[in-house]
Amino acid sequence: METTRHFVATVYVVSDGSVALHEHSKLDMWLPAGGHIDRDELPHEAALRETREELGLDVDLIAPQQDIESETVQSMPQPQHFLLEDINVNAEGDVGHQHIDFIFYGRAESRDITPGPGEQPAADWEWFSVDDLRDRSEELPADVVEVGQQAIESVRGA
């Protein structure tokens, strides 16, 4: 079986010591904002677009950027994590679809979530503190708990 892979960008949006998560309607799990990278987009551009579409928020990415530049090269904001995620796994354990995920942290000035047309409603989103992530770890994916906590700490320290 051939595995299909797509590039995606995810943003753990942090505001006032909490991270925004929603119960994803298709995947039936709690996740941050994110989605597929369009053919003409760079990963950090997709991260900002997805955050704007899904949350209606503009964020400042907490993303290191090197100073390497030439006539043909420029540095880009770097993701905090770069993960390979199994999306479709059949009964035999074969993986049919994976995401290659550029994970960013973003700082939002507001918690006023106003999703764009066709996005999941604001009522599907919740703000999780570090304690909330820990207390609800049974219902959240382990990586979302871990990365969510790291995002909150990184934004707090930035």
Secondary structure as GFF3:
##gff-version 3
##sequence-region A 1 158
A	DSSP	beta_strand	4	15	.	.	.	ID=ss1
A	DSSP	beta_strand	18	23	.	.	.	ID=ss2
A	DSSP	beta_strand	30	31	.	.	.	ID=ss3
A	DSSP	beta_strand	33	36	.	.	.	ID=ss4
A	DSSP	alpha_helix	43	55	.	.	.	ID=ss5
A	DSSP	beta_strand	60	61	.	.	.	ID=ss6
A	DSSP	beta_strand	81	89	.	.	.	ID=ss7
A	DSSP	beta_strand	95	107	.	.	.	ID=ss8
A	DSSP	three_ten_helix	122	124	.	.	.	ID=ss9
A	DSSP	beta_strand	125	129	.	.	.	ID=ss10
A	DSSP	alpha_helix	130	135	.	.	.	ID=ss11
A	DSSP	alpha_helix	142	157	.	.	.	ID=ss12
###
